[in-house]
Amino acid sequence: MTADTVRKTLGVSDEFKLLFGIAFGTAKPDSPVRDLDIGRVPLPESVVLHDTPLW
């Protein structure tokens, strides 16, 4: 599925960039990656849910 298909289906304007991410597999609890702290904004500031109840 391309970003243009998602834009058309959900009515998302071109001013927004769409990002998709899917992870497969199992977590490794002892992985050094799990120690990274990159900081994040709260989800309501960075995510738009369409046709879904708000937080």
C-alpha positions, 0 to 999 in steps of 0.5 A, a space after each residue: 500500500 502506498 502513501 497516496 492510497 492511504 491519503 485517498 482512503 483516509 482523506 489525509 492532506 499532502 501537508 502531512 508525511 505518512 510513516 509506516 512501521 511494522 516489526 516482526 519477531 520477538 523481543 530480546 530482553 537483554 538487547 542493548 537497544 532496549 537501554 536507548 532513551 531517545 525521548 518522545 512527545 506524548 502520542 496525542 501530539 504526534 499521532 492522528 487516529 481516524 474514526 477512532 475514539 480519542 485517548 
